[in-house]
Amino acid sequence: MGIWISLVLGLLCIFVYLRKVGSREAGLPPGPPTIPLLGNLHVFPAESAHYKFTEWARKYGGIYSLKLGPGTAVILTDAAAVKELMDKRSGSTVDRPAMHVADRVTGGLNMGLARYNESWRTLRRTAHAVLTPQASVRHLPIQQAEASQLLHDILRQPEARLSH
Ligand SMILES: *[C@@H]1O[C@H](CO)[C@@H](O)[C@H](O)[C@H]1NC(C)=O
């Protein structure tokens, strides 16, 4: 008898735990209704996600959340919110989850995928030196020269435009 009660209680605990998987935790931004286990995975767009993301943004606002099974994605679509969270509060939002496959493929050298550590800070410093609006003004003469060269090459050898 005792073993059956333990079994039923055990199953009940598993059931209660599994029911929570996929549900939106308190404190998260709003988002589409979830279902147990999957959360929003069953409505997650397989392609052209930006259309669905835009539709949800109109409904739930510039910051909303999606439950992807036990995981959470927070979608930022509002420029002011992006500036606030990614720039002004970057101290607490700069890191990202470990992505082992991406790490293997890029050798940890992709700024968009790498964790926040010394390597990332080196990448960022380097990018900052060449990619800010002020810095990119310095590339303008090179860009104009390359554009002229490209047009010249296409004029002379139109059939080889792809290699140009
Ligand atoms: C920084 O993190 C990446 C993973 O994104 C890793 O590949 C790299 O070795 C780390 N660099 C340092 C200095 O810890």
The ligand as an ORCA input file, in Angstrom:
! r2SCAN-3c Opt
* xyz 0 1
  C      35.484     34.097    -24.148
  O      34.339     33.356    -24.390
  C      34.362     32.579    -25.589
  C      33.032     31.895    -25.681
  O      32.052     32.729    -26.198
  C      35.523     31.599    -25.565
  O      35.583     30.884    -26.776
  C      36.806     32.341    -25.323
  O      37.867     31.416    -25.195
  C      36.688     33.186    -24.060
  N      37.898     34.002    -23.910
  C      38.509     34.160    -22.734
  C      39.708     35.045    -22.746
  O      38.107     33.632    -21.722
*
